[in-house]
Amino acid sequence: MRHNRPSPPKSFLRFFRWYCHPRLQDYLEGDLMEVHERRVKQSGKRKADIKFIIDVLLLFRPGIIRPPKNYNDLNTYGMYKSYFKIGWRNLLKNKAFSVINISGLGIGLAACLLILQFVTYQLSFDKFNEKLDRTYRVTNDRFQNGRLIQHGTIMYPTIGPTMAKDYPEIEEYTRLMPAGDLNVIVGEKNFRGGRAFFADEYFFSVFSFKMLAGERTSALKDDHTAVLSESSARKYFQFSGKDISTLIGKTFYWGLDQTPYEIKGICADVPENSHIRFDALVSYKTLIGFVADADNSWTWSDMRHYLVLKPGSDYKKLESKFNAFSERYFQGDKVSGSVEKFYLQPLKDAHLYSDYEYDIAQTASGKAVWAMLVVAVFILVIAWINYVNLTTSRALERAKEVGLRKVMGAFKSQLVSQFIFESLVITFIAFVMAIAVMSALQNYFNQIVGSALSWRTLLAEINTEQVVFIALALGGGAMLAGFYPAFILSSYTPVTALKGKFTRSSRGSFLRKALVIFQFTSSVALIIGTFIVSRQIEFMRRTDLGLTLKDVMVVRPPELTPYDSAFNEKVEAYKDELTKVPGVVNASTSGRLPGDRLGRGFGFRLTDQPSDARFTMSNVRVDHDFLETMNVKLLAGRYLLPSDHFVNFDDVKSVVVNISAVKLLGVGSAEEAVGKEIFWNTNSDRRFTIVGVVGDFHQESLQKPMEAIVFFPAYDNSSPTSIRINTSDVQQVIAGVEQVYDKFFPGNSFEYFFIEDRYNTQYKDDTRFGKIVSIFTVLAIIVACLGLIGLSSYTAVLRTKEIGIRKVLGASMASLVAILSVDFLKLVVAASILALPIGYIGMNKWLEGYAYRITPDWILFAIPVVMILIISAFTISFQVFKTALTNPVDTLKNE
C-alpha cells in the first residue's frame, strides 16, 4: 500500500531542512554562525572550532538523514543497513570500476590535502603575534630626477620615533637593524654563523616572541646587553640543563669588541613561520655607542621600523598623512638627496607580498602560493568530475534495479538516499586512502617545500572557512555524485527502466563529454605551466651572467683579526700564498659577493656636471684581483692595481665602473669615461678618477635588472676571500687553503662554501614552485587517465555486441580501433585547443615578474598537446584492443 506523502519543497534549503534531523534545523536557518560566535566568547576559538566541525560533520552523518515524518513506521537503522549492504555488493561486483573510482578520488584528495598543508603554512606567518592586526612595517620609495631609485624597507633611524611623536594613532613602535652574522667568543671557543639584530627596548612589546627567562620590558634596555634564542644559549654555553634561567647574567664577547655582552634574556627559538628570524638580539643602545648617528640621523639609512596602531585606527588614513611628514622633514630632496615617500604594510602581508629591496623578511611569492591553491582546486574538481562521470555512466547498469524498486513502491527520495549514502561510503573510503597516500608522500613533499609539514600544520591553523571548504569539498561532492545519477534514473517510468531503453540514449552524454574536456583542459594547461616554469629556471641558470662563478670557493672573512696598518700587506701575502696551493688559479677579496644586495650611493655625478645633478649607483669595495678572478670583461682602461689601495680609505682616488654607470652618467662610450672624475655627495670635496670600465654582469638574479656599479679598491677584515680553483681533487685544495688561512689568521675559524651554489639559492622559490607544479600535474594526469580508463571500459562494454556484428560483417581491426578511440581522442583534442590560450595567458602573466625571461615558443605548447594525446591513446588502447579482439561468437550467442 502506498503512503500519501507531501511533495518535496522546491527550494533547495527547505528541501534539505525537510530531509534532516530536527535537532539541526535551527542551524540550517542561519543560526550556526551565531552559535559559533557565542562559543568563541565562552570557551575560546579552538574549542568553538572543534564544536563547529562536529556540527558540520553531523549534517552529513547517515543516521540523521531520514524519510519524512509520515514514514516513521520504517526502521531507520534497518533502512541504512540495507543501503550499506547494497552499496557494498555493488563495489564488490564491479571491482575494477570500484578501484578506478576510489583511486582517482583518493589521489585527488591526497594531492589537495598536501597542497592545503603548504598553503596553510605559508598563510600562518606571524599569526602568533598578539598585535598582528594592528602592526605595520614602514616602507619607503625614493625618487631622483622623477625616477624611482629604491623601493624598500630600509630607512633612517629617526622615522619610527618621529612618526610616533607626530601621530596619536600610533600606540608604540620598535626599530631594528641587521647586525650581520654572529662571531661569539665564550672562553676559548669561537662560534660563528648565527644571525643577529640590533633591537630597541620595545621589541618584545611589539612582537610576541616567547620569553623563557629575563624581563621582556628591560632585557634590551641597557648598553652591551643581549637576548639569545634558547638553542643559541645552549650551544654557546654548552648547557643541557632544564633551568635555562641560570644563564641570565652570563657574558660573551662579540668579534673584536673587548666589552663583554651580558645576557639579559633568553627567548624560545623563533618559530619557523615568523618573517623575522634571529639567534640573538643586541640592545640598540649598543649600536648608538658605536655610531652616534644611529639615534638621530636623517640621512644614514639602515633601519627597519614597525608601528602598532591604536585599536580602531585606519592605517590608510594615517598613511595619507605621510606626504606632509616627508615634506616637513625632508623638504623635497634637500635633506637626503632623494624625494622620500613612506607607506605602511600590514605585518600579515610581510611574508607573501614583499617585493622590497634590502628586505630582512623570510619571504615567499604570494602569487605562487595562491597558484598552488588554484592547482589544488583544479585537481579536486578533476577528481570529483572523474567520480561523478564514472558513477553516472556506471549507474545506468543499475537501471533495472531502479525500475524494480519503483515497481515495488520506492519513492524518488528513497532512491536518492540510496545513491547519496553509497557516495558517502565511497568518499569515506577514498578519504582514508588519501590519508595513506599523503602519509607515504609526506617526507618527499617536505624535502621539496623545505619545511616540516604534517597533519599538525593543517590542524594548528584550521579555521571556520577551511572547515566549510573541506566539508563542502567532501560532503558536497559526495552528495552531488549521488544526486545526479539518482535523479536521472529515478525520473524514468518503471517500464522504461526495466526495458533498459535509455541505456544507449544521449541523455547525459553532453555533460559527460563536457566534464572530460574540462579534465583534460586543466591537465594540458598544467603541463604547459610545468614546461614554461622549467624552461625559465633553466634559462636563468644557463644565461651568461657576465662573470664566471663555476669553481670558485669562498672562505669566510677573518673577523677576529684587527684591521691595522699592516692588514693590507698581510692580505697580499695571504693571497700570494694561496696561489701556491696546487689547483688554485687566483684569489681575491671583496666586501660583497655575487648574489648579495649591494649598498647604494645617492649622489654621484661627474665633476663637470651641475651640483644639482644626482645619480644613484650601487657600490662595492673589492681588491685589485676581484674583477679578474671573476672573469669580468674589461671594456676600456685598466683593472685596479695594488697601488690603488690605501690603508686609509679616504686616500683612495681610483675607481672602476661598469658600462651601466657610464650610460647613467651620460657619457657616450666606455673609452670616453676613462679619465673622467666623479663626485660623491658624502664628501663633495673628494674626487674619484675612473681608471677602467668593465662590462655589466648580473650581481643578483635575473629577476632584477642591471644596475650601475662603482668598484672601490679596499681591504677590510669583513671581506670574504674568493678562490678560483682548477683541479679534480677539490678536497686537497680545501685542505691546502685551510693551512694557509690558519697560518695568516690564527684564532679565526675556517669556513667555506662554493659561490655558485649560494648564487643559485636565489632561485629556490622558483625551483620549489616548478617541482610542486610538476608533481601535482602528474597526479592530475593520473586522475584524468583513471577516469578515461573507466569511461572507455564502460563504452567498450556497451558497444561489445556492435563490435561483434561489425567483425562478422568483415570490419578490419584498424577500423574497430578507430571506432572505439576516435570519440575520446576528439574530446582530448578539443581540451588541448581550449588549454592553449589559458596556458599562454597564465604563463605570460607569471613571466612578468622577471626582468630577464624567456619568450615562450610554439614548441612549449605543442609538446604538452602531443604528450596528452599519446598518454590518452595509450590509456584507452588496452581496453580498445581487448574489445576489438573479442570473439564475436562470445558476444552474440545470447542474442
Sequence and secondary structure as in RCSB ss.txt:
>XXXX:A:sequence
MRHNRPSPPKSFLRFFRWYCHPRLQDYLEGDLMEVHERRVKQSGKRKADIKFIIDVLLLFRPGIIRPPKNYNDLN
TYGMYKSYFKIGWRNLLKNKAFSVINISGLGIGLAACLLILQFVTYQLSFDKFNEKLDRTYRVTNDRFQNGRLIQ
HGTIMYPTIGPTMAKDYPEIEEYTRLMPAGDLNVIVGEKNFRGGRAFFADEYFFSVFSFKMLAGERTSALKDDHT
AVLSESSARKYFQFSGKDISTLIGKTFYWGLDQTPYEIKGICADVPENSHIRFDALVSYKTLIGFVADADNSWTW
SDMRHYLVLKPGSDYKKLESKFNAFSERYFQGDKVSGSVEKFYLQPLKDAHLYSDYEYDIAQTASGKAVWAMLVV
AVFILVIAWINYVNLTTSRALERAKEVGLRKVMGAFKSQLVSQFIFESLVITFIAFVMAIAVMSALQNYFNQIVG
SALSWRTLLAEINTEQVVFIALALGGGAMLAGFYPAFILSSYTPVTALKGKFTRSSRGSFLRKALVIFQFTSSVA
LIIGTFIVSRQIEFMRRTDLGLTLKDVMVVRPPELTPYDSAFNEKVEAYKDELTKVPGVVNASTSGRLPGDRLGR
GFGFRLTDQPSDARFTMSNVRVDHDFLETMNVKLLAGRYLLPSDHFVNFDDVKSVVVNISAVKLLGVGSAEEAVG
KEIFWNTNSDRRFTIVGVVGDFHQESLQKPMEAIVFFPAYDNSSPTSIRINTSDVQQVIAGVEQVYDKFFPGNSF
EYFFIEDRYNTQYKDDTRFGKIVSIFTVLAIIVACLGLIGLSSYTAVLRTKEIGIRKVLGASMASLVAILSVDFL
KLVVAASILALPIGYIGMNKWLEGYAYRITPDWILFAIPVVMILIISAFTISFQVFKTALTNPVDTLKNE
>XXXX:A:secstr
         SSHHHHHHHTS GGGHHIIIIIHHHHHHHHHHHH HHHHHHHHHHHHHHTT TTT    GGGTTS 
HHHHHHHHHHHHHHHHHHTHHHHHHHHHHHHHHHHHHHHHHHHHHHHHTTTTT TTGGGEEEEEEEEEETTEEEE
EES B TTHHHHHHHH TTEEEEEEEEEEEEEEEEETTEEEEEEEEEEE TTHHHHS   EEEE TTTTTSSTTE
EEEEHHHHHHHTT   S GGGGTT EEEETT  S EEEEEEE    TT S   SEEEEHHHHHHH GGGTT SS 
  BEEEEEE TT  HHHHHTTHHHHHHHHHTTTTTTSSEEEEEEEEGGGTTTS   BT  S    HHHHHHHHHH
HHHHHHHHHHHHHHHHHHHHGGGHHHHHHHHHTT  HHHHHHHHHHHHHHHHHHHHHHHHHHHHHHHHHHHHHHT
S   HHHHHHT  HHHHHHHHIIIIIHHHHHHHHHHHHHHTS HHHHHHTTTTTS TTHHHHHHHHHHHHHHHHH
HHHHHHHHHHHHHHHHHS  SS  TTEEEE   TTS   TTHHHHHHHHHHHHTTSTTEEEEEEBSS TTS  EE
EEEEEETTS TT  EEEEEEEE TTHHHHTT  EEEE    GGG  SSGGG  EEEEEHHHHHHTT S HHHHTT
 EEEETTSTT EEEEEEEE    SS TTS    EEEEE   TT  EEEEE  S HHHHHHHHHHHHHHHSTTS  
 EEEHHHHHHGGGHHHHHHHHHHHHHHHHHHHHHHHHHHHHHHHHHHHTHHHHHHHHHTT  HHHHHHHHHHHHH
HHHHHHHHHHHHHHHHHHHHHHTT SS     THHHHHHHHHHHHHHHHHHHHHHHHHHTS HHHHHTT 
